[in-house]
């Protein structure tokens, strides 16, 4: 019985040390994560979104101008010529 209690005490002590080490590691990882200065801020993200919207609007306006002045009139004329059998 004495040997059993001694073995259980050692196992329990080892388990406690293991849990304490794991908790200490988690604490240190959490602390370093909270104190770290890296990462993106709100301003950086807002500027990126604004740039994407402006560039998208410029591309869309350019395509609209290209199709409105260059492609569509010639396409319209080709369709009229294709179906104008009498002339």
Residue pairs with C-beta under 8 A, 6 or more apart in sequence:
none
